[in-house]
């Protein structure tokens, strides 16, 4: 049972990246799934989550710029990030929830290894 995140990299401000998270050993859409990020010297914070119903939620600073989605046949989770800003620089993690407080990292029991996103000119 694991999650494996990929797709990070260096991008200029205003650019785009798509993060991917491959799930194995369990069915991704049977759980709420999320993306979190952690910038240097800061706590891990939620970015977005998608519920089993397909409903999606976003942290206000990324609303309108990021899109979370899931490909159920492929058992994959994605985060499309557009109009990236330097303050989006962080390690991004995908996660699987086990309880209902979806904006809290403590509600997640399985984490991917993280992928670094750097937004800089």
Backbone as JSON Lines, residues from 0, in Angstrom:
{"i":0,"aa":"X","n":[0.87,-1.19,0.0],"ca":[0.0,0.0,0.0],"c":[0.9,1.23,0.0]}
{"i":1,"aa":"X","n":[0.81,2.02,-1.08],"ca":[1.65,3.21,-1.13],"c":[1.12,4.24,-2.11]}
{"i":2,"aa":"X","n":[1.64,5.46,-1.94],"ca":[1.4,6.56,-2.86],"c":[2.75,7.04,-3.36]}
{"i":3,"aa":"X","n":[2.83,7.35,-4.63],"ca":[4.09,7.84,-5.2],"c":[3.81,9.09,-6.02]}
{"i":4,"aa":"X","n":[4.35,10.21,-5.56],"ca":[4.14,11.5,-6.22],"c":[5.26,11.78,-7.2]}
{"i":5,"aa":"X","n":[4.92,12.5,-8.25],"ca":[5.91,12.9,-9.26],"c":[5.42,14.15,-9.97]}
{"i":6,"aa":"X","n":[6.32,14.72,-10.79],"ca":[5.92,15.84,-11.63],"c":[6.44,17.19,-11.21]}
{"i":7,"aa":"X","n":[7.12,17.27,-10.09],"ca":[7.67,18.55,-9.66],"c":[8.81,19.01,-10.55]}
{"i":8,"aa":"X","n":[9.23,20.24,-10.32],"ca":[10.34,20.77,-11.1],"c":[10.46,22.26,-10.91]}
{"i":9,"aa":"X","n":[11.3,22.85,-11.76],"ca":[11.53,24.29,-11.74],"c":[10.68,24.94,-12.84]}
{"i":10,"aa":"X","n":[9.95,25.95,-12.46],"ca":[9.09,26.64,-13.43],"c":[9.14,28.15,-13.15]}
{"i":11,"aa":"X","n":[8.99,28.94,-14.18],"ca":[8.98,30.38,-14.02],"c":[7.63,30.86,-13.5]}
{"i":12,"aa":"X","n":[7.6,32.0,-12.83],"ca":[6.32,32.56,-12.41],"c":[5.36,32.7,-13.6]}
{"i":13,"aa":"X","n":[4.12,32.32,-13.36],"ca":[3.12,32.32,-14.41],"c":[3.03,31.02,-15.18]}
{"i":14,"aa":"X","n":[3.97,30.12,-14.93],"ca":[3.98,28.85,-15.63],"c":[3.06,27.82,-15.01]}
{"i":15,"aa":"X","n":[3.11,26.61,-15.57],"ca":[2.23,25.52,-15.15],"c":[3.01,24.24,-14.91]}
{"i":16,"aa":"X","n":[2.48,23.42,-14.03],"ca":[2.98,22.07,-13.79],"c":[1.8,21.18,-13.47]}
{"i":17,"aa":"X","n":[1.93,19.9,-13.76],"ca":[0.92,18.92,-13.33],"c":[1.61,17.87,-12.47]}
{"i":18,"aa":"X","n":[1.18,17.77,-11.24],"ca":[1.68,16.74,-10.34],"c":[0.82,15.49,-10.48]}
{"i":19,"aa":"X","n":[1.46,14.34,-10.35],"ca":[0.76,13.07,-10.4],"c":[1.05,12.28,-9.14]}
{"i":20,"aa":"X","n":[0.09,11.44,-8.77],"ca":[0.25,10.59,-7.59],"c":[-0.33,9.23,-7.92]}
{"i":21,"aa":"X","n":[0.52,8.23,-7.97],"ca":[0.1,6.88,-8.29],"c":[-0.17,6.09,-7.02]}
{"i":22,"aa":"X","n":[-1.35,5.5,-6.93],"ca":[-1.71,4.7,-5.77],"c":[-1.58,3.22,-6.11]}
{"i":23,"aa":"X","n":[-1.11,2.45,-5.15],"ca":[-1.04,1.0,-5.34],"c":[-1.45,0.3,-4.05]}
{"i":24,"aa":"X","n":[-2.1,-0.83,-4.19],"ca":[-2.51,-1.62,-3.04],"c":[-3.85,-1.26,-2.46]}
{"i":25,"aa":"X","n":[-4.5,-0.22,-2.98],"ca":[-5.82,0.16,-2.52],"c":[-6.48,0.97,-3.61]}
{"i":26,"aa":"X","n":[-7.79,1.19,-3.46],"ca":[-8.56,1.94,-4.45],"c":[-8.64,3.39,-4.02]}
{"i":27,"aa":"X","n":[-8.05,4.26,-4.84],"ca":[-7.92,5.67,-4.46],"c":[-9.26,6.33,-4.2]}
{"i":28,"aa":"X","n":[-10.25,6.08,-5.04],"ca":[-11.51,6.83,-4.93],"c":[-12.43,6.3,-3.82]}
{"i":29,"aa":"X","n":[-11.96,5.32,-3.06],"ca":[-12.7,4.88,-1.88],"c":[-12.41,5.77,-0.67]}
{"i":30,"aa":"X","n":[-11.51,6.72,-0.86],"ca":[-11.08,7.62,0.22],"c":[-11.12,9.06,-0.28]}
{"i":31,"aa":"X","n":[-11.15,10.01,0.65],"ca":[-10.83,11.39,0.3],"c":[-9.32,11.47,0.14]}
{"i":32,"aa":"X","n":[-8.89,12.14,-0.94],"ca":[-7.47,12.29,-1.23],"c":[-7.13,13.77,-1.26]}
{"i":33,"aa":"X","n":[-5.9,14.08,-0.95],"ca":[-5.52,15.48,-0.85],"c":[-4.1,15.71,-1.33]}
{"i":34,"aa":"X","n":[-3.84,16.98,-1.6],"ca":[-2.49,17.47,-1.8],"c":[-2.18,18.46,-0.66]}
{"i":35,"aa":"X","n":[-1.02,18.29,-0.06],"ca":[-0.48,19.2,0.92],"c":[0.84,19.73,0.39]}
{"i":36,"aa":"X","n":[1.33,20.79,0.99],"ca":[2.66,21.29,0.65],"c":[3.36,21.8,1.9]}
{"i":37,"aa":"X","n":[4.67,21.78,1.82],"ca":[5.48,22.26,2.94],"c":[6.65,23.06,2.4]}
{"i":38,"aa":"X","n":[6.63,24.35,2.71],"ca":[7.72,25.24,2.32],"c":[8.81,25.2,3.39]}
{"i":39,"aa":"X","n":[10.03,25.56,3.03],"ca":[11.13,25.54,4.01],"c":[10.79,26.38,5.24]}
{"i":40,"aa":"X","n":[10.96,25.79,6.42],"ca":[10.72,26.5,7.65],"c":[9.27,26.69,8.03]}
{"i":41,"aa":"X","n":[8.38,26.08,7.27],"ca":[6.95,26.23,7.55],"c":[6.3,24.88,7.8]}
{"i":42,"aa":"X","n":[5.12,24.92,8.39],"ca":[4.38,23.7,8.63],"c":[3.72,23.2,7.34]}
{"i":43,"aa":"X","n":[3.44,21.91,7.32],"ca":[2.71,21.35,6.17],"c":[1.29,21.92,6.16]}
{"i":44,"aa":"X","n":[0.84,22.35,4.99],"ca":[-0.49,22.94,4.86],"c":[-1.26,22.28,3.73]}
{"i":45,"aa":"X","n":[-2.57,22.26,3.91],"ca":[-3.37,21.65,2.87],"c":[-3.49,22.58,1.68]}
{"i":46,"aa":"X","n":[-3.6,21.98,0.51],"ca":[-3.75,22.71,-0.74],"c":[-5.13,22.45,-1.35]}
{"i":47,"aa":"X","n":[-5.48,21.17,-1.41],"ca":[-6.75,20.8,-2.04],"c":[-7.08,19.38,-1.64]}
{"i":48,"aa":"X","n":[-8.39,19.06,-1.62],"ca":[-8.79,17.68,-1.45],"c":[-10.01,17.36,-2.3]}
{"i":49,"aa":"X","n":[-10.15,16.08,-2.61],"ca":[-11.27,15.59,-3.4],"c":[-11.91,14.45,-2.63]}
{"i":50,"aa":"X","n":[-13.22,14.56,-2.44],"ca":[-13.94,13.57,-1.66],"c":[-14.33,12.38,-2.54]}
{"i":51,"aa":"X","n":[-14.86,11.33,-1.91],"ca":[-15.29,10.15,-2.65],"c":[-16.4,10.5,-3.63]}
{"i":52,"aa":"X","n":[-17.16,11.54,-3.31],"ca":[-18.24,11.98,-4.19],"c":[-17.72,12.71,-5.42]}
{"i":53,"aa":"X","n":[-16.45,13.11,-5.38],"ca":[-15.89,13.92,-6.46],"c":[-15.9,15.4,-6.15]}
{"i":54,"aa":"X","n":[-16.5,15.79,-5.04],"ca":[-16.48,17.2,-4.65],"c":[-15.05,17.62,-4.33]}
{"i":55,"aa":"X","n":[-14.72,18.84,-4.75],"ca":[-13.35,19.34,-4.57],"c":[-13.34,20.63,-3.77]}
{"i":56,"aa":"X","n":[-12.25,20.84,-3.05],"ca":[-12.08,22.02,-2.2],"c":[-10.65,22.5,-2.32]}
{"i":57,"aa":"X","n":[-10.49,23.83,-2.22],"ca":[-9.19,24.44,-2.41],"c":[-8.88,25.45,-1.32]}
{"i":58,"aa":"X","n":[-7.63,25.51,-0.95],"ca":[-7.15,26.55,-0.06],"c":[-7.3,27.87,-0.82]}
{"i":59,"aa":"X","n":[-7.74,28.94,-0.16],"ca":[-8.07,30.17,-0.89],"c":[-6.95,30.72,-1.78]}
{"i":60,"aa":"X","n":[-5.71,30.58,-1.38],"ca":[-4.63,31.17,-2.18],"c":[-4.4,30.44,-3.51]}
{"i":61,"aa":"X","n":[-4.94,29.23,-3.65],"ca":[-4.77,28.48,-4.9],"c":[-6.08,28.35,-5.67]}
{"i":62,"aa":"X","n":[-7.18,28.76,-5.06],"ca":[-8.48,28.7,-5.73],"c":[-8.42,29.43,-7.06]}
{"i":63,"aa":"X","n":[-8.88,28.78,-8.11],"ca":[-8.88,29.38,-9.44],"c":[-7.59,29.17,-10.21]}
{"i":64,"aa":"X","n":[-6.55,28.69,-9.54],"ca":[-5.28,28.44,-10.22],"c":[-4.93,26.95,-10.25]}
{"i":65,"aa":"X","n":[-5.35,26.22,-9.24],"ca":[-5.04,24.78,-9.14],"c":[-6.32,23.98,-9.34]}
{"i":66,"aa":"X","n":[-6.14,22.78,-9.91],"ca":[-7.27,21.87,-10.11],"c":[-6.86,20.46,-9.7]}
{"i":67,"aa":"X","n":[-7.61,19.91,-8.76],"ca":[-7.37,18.53,-8.34],"c":[-8.3,17.61,-9.11]}
{"i":68,"aa":"X","n":[-7.8,16.44,-9.48],"ca":[-8.63,15.49,-10.21],"c":[-8.14,14.07,-9.93]}
{"i":69,"aa":"X","n":[-8.98,13.13,-10.33],"ca":[-8.67,11.73,-10.1],"c":[-9.04,10.93,-11.34]}
{"i":70,"aa":"X","n":[-8.18,10.0,-11.73],"ca":[-8.48,9.09,-12.83],"c":[-8.71,7.72,-12.2]}
{"i":71,"aa":"X","n":[-9.96,7.36,-12.06],"ca":[-10.28,6.14,-11.32],"c":[-9.77,4.87,-11.98]}
{"i":72,"aa":"X","n":[-9.93,4.67,-13.3],"ca":[-9.39,3.44,-13.91],"c":[-7.88,3.3,-13.73]}
{"i":73,"aa":"X","n":[-7.17,4.44,-13.75],"ca":[-5.71,4.4,-13.6],"c":[-5.27,4.45,-12.13]}
{"i":74,"aa":"X","n":[-6.23,4.73,-11.24],"ca":[-5.93,4.84,-9.81],"c":[-4.88,5.93,-9.56]}
{"i":75,"aa":"X","n":[-5.1,7.08,-10.2],"ca":[-4.17,8.2,-10.15],"c":[-4.86,9.45,-9.62]}
{"i":76,"aa":"X","n":[-4.08,10.26,-8.91],"ca":[-4.51,11.57,-8.43],"c":[-3.62,12.62,-9.09]}
{"i":77,"aa":"X","n":[-4.22,13.77,-9.44],"ca":[-3.46,14.81,-10.12],"c":[-3.69,16.15,-9.45]}
{"i":78,"aa":"X","n":[-2.72,17.06,-9.67],"ca":[-2.9,18.45,-9.3],"c":[-2.35,19.3,-10.45]}
{"i":79,"aa":"X","n":[-3.25,19.91,-11.18],"ca":[-2.86,20.83,-12.24],"c":[-2.66,22.2,-11.62]}
{"i":80,"aa":"X","n":[-1.48,22.76,-11.79],"ca":[-1.14,24.05,-11.18],"c":[-0.83,25.05,-12.29]}
{"i":81,"aa":"X","n":[-1.63,26.08,-12.38],"ca":[-1.46,27.12,-13.38],"c":[-1.15,28.45,-12.71]}
{"i":82,"aa":"X","n":[-0.6,29.38,-13.49],"ca":[-0.28,30.72,-12.98],"c":[0.5,30.62,-11.66]}
{"i":83,"aa":"X","n":[1.54,29.82,-11.7],"ca":[2.3,29.59,-10.47],"c":[3.02,30.85,-10.01]}
{"i":84,"aa":"X","n":[3.14,30.97,-8.69],"ca":[3.77,32.12,-8.06],"c":[4.95,31.65,-7.2]}
{"i":85,"aa":"X","n":[5.9,32.54,-6.96],"ca":[7.04,32.13,-6.12],"c":[6.62,31.56,-4.76]}
{"i":86,"aa":"X","n":[5.53,32.06,-4.22],"ca":[5.08,31.57,-2.92],"c":[4.48,30.17,-2.98]}
{"i":87,"aa":"X","n":[4.34,29.61,-4.18],"ca":[3.9,28.21,-4.31],"c":[5.07,27.24,-4.17]}
{"i":88,"aa":"X","n":[6.28,27.77,-4.08],"ca":[7.45,26.91,-3.93],"c":[7.36,26.1,-2.65]}
{"i":89,"aa":"X","n":[7.46,24.78,-2.8],"ca":[7.32,23.87,-1.65],"c":[7.51,22.43,-2.13]}
{"i":90,"aa":"X","n":[7.61,21.55,-1.16],"ca":[7.49,20.12,-1.46],"c":[6.02,19.77,-1.37]}
{"i":91,"aa":"X","n":[5.5,19.14,-2.4],"ca":[4.1,18.78,-2.47],"c":[3.92,17.28,-2.19]}
{"i":92,"aa":"X","n":[2.93,16.97,-1.37],"ca":[2.65,15.6,-0.96],"c":[1.22,15.22,-1.3]}
{"i":93,"aa":"X","n":[1.02,14.02,-1.78],"ca":[-0.32,13.49,-1.9],"c":[-0.6,12.62,-0.67]}
{"i":94,"aa":"X","n":[-1.87,12.49,-0.32],"ca":[-2.21,11.8,0.9],"c":[-3.59,11.17,0.82]}
{"i":95,"aa":"X","n":[-3.79,10.15,1.66],"ca":[-5.06,9.45,1.78],"c":[-5.62,9.68,3.18]}
{"i":96,"aa":"X","n":[-6.91,10.03,3.25],"ca":[-7.51,10.35,4.55],"c":[-8.06,9.12,5.25]}
{"i":97,"aa":"X","n":[-8.2,9.22,6.57],"ca":[-8.89,8.2,7.34],"c":[-9.95,8.82,8.27]}
{"i":98,"aa":"X","n":[-10.0,10.15,8.34],"ca":[-11.02,10.81,9.14],"c":[-11.51,12.05,8.42]}
{"i":99,"aa":"X","n":[-12.48,12.74,9.03],"ca":[-13.21,13.75,8.3],"c":[-12.67,15.17,8.32]}
{"i":100,"aa":"X","n":[-11.63,15.48,9.1],"ca":[-11.1,16.85,9.13],"c":[-10.07,16.99,8.03]}
{"i":101,"aa":"X","n":[-10.55,17.19,6.82],"ca":[-9.7,17.03,5.64],"c":[-8.65,18.1,5.45]}
{"i":102,"aa":"X","n":[-8.74,19.24,6.17],"ca":[-7.7,20.25,6.03],"c":[-6.58,20.03,7.04]}
{"i":103,"aa":"X","n":[-6.7,19.02,7.88],"ca":[-5.68,18.72,8.88],"c":[-4.83,17.56,8.44]}
{"i":104,"aa":"X","n":[-3.52,17.73,8.49],"ca":[-2.61,16.64,8.11],"c":[-2.79,15.42,9.01]}
{"i":105,"aa":"X","n":[-3.29,15.64,10.2],"ca":[-3.48,14.52,11.13],"c":[-4.6,13.59,10.71]}
{"i":106,"aa":"X","n":[-5.39,14.0,9.73],"ca":[-6.49,13.17,9.24],"c":[-6.05,12.2,8.15]}
{"i":107,"aa":"X","n":[-4.77,12.17,7.83],"ca":[-4.27,11.37,6.71],"c":[-3.3,10.31,7.24]}
{"i":108,"aa":"X","n":[-3.49,9.07,6.73],"ca":[-2.69,7.97,7.27],"c":[-1.68,7.43,6.27]}
{"i":109,"aa":"X","n":[-1.73,7.92,5.04],"ca":[-0.81,7.42,4.02],"c":[-0.35,8.6,3.19]}
{"i":110,"aa":"X","n":[0.98,8.73,3.03],"ca":[1.55,9.88,2.33],"c":[2.5,9.42,1.24]}
{"i":111,"aa":"X","n":[2.49,10.17,0.16],"ca":[3.52,9.99,-0.84],"c":[4.83,10.59,-0.37]}
{"i":112,"aa":"X","n":[5.89,10.4,-1.13],"ca":[7.21,10.81,-0.69],"c":[7.49,12.29,-0.91]}
{"i":113,"aa":"X","n":[6.62,12.97,-1.64],"ca":[6.83,14.39,-1.89],"c":[7.58,14.66,-3.18]}
{"i":114,"aa":"X","n":[7.19,15.76,-3.8],"ca":[7.86,16.19,-5.03],"c":[8.06,17.7,-4.95]}
{"i":115,"aa":"X","n":[9.27,18.16,-5.27],"ca":[9.62,19.56,-5.09],"c":[9.19,20.41,-6.27]}
{"i":116,"aa":"X","n":[8.48,21.49,-5.95],"ca":[8.1,22.49,-6.94],"c":[8.81,23.78,-6.59]}
{"i":117,"aa":"X","n":[9.55,24.3,-7.55],"ca":[10.27,25.56,-7.36],"c":[9.81,26.54,-8.42]}
{"i":118,"aa":"X","n":[9.28,27.68,-7.96],"ca":[8.81,28.71,-8.87],"c":[9.76,29.9,-8.76]}
{"i":119,"aa":"X","n":[10.51,30.11,-9.81],"ca":[11.54,31.15,-9.77],"c":[11.92,31.56,-11.18]}
{"i":120,"aa":"X","n":[12.27,32.83,-11.31],"ca":[12.76,33.31,-12.6],"c":[14.28,33.23,-12.66]}
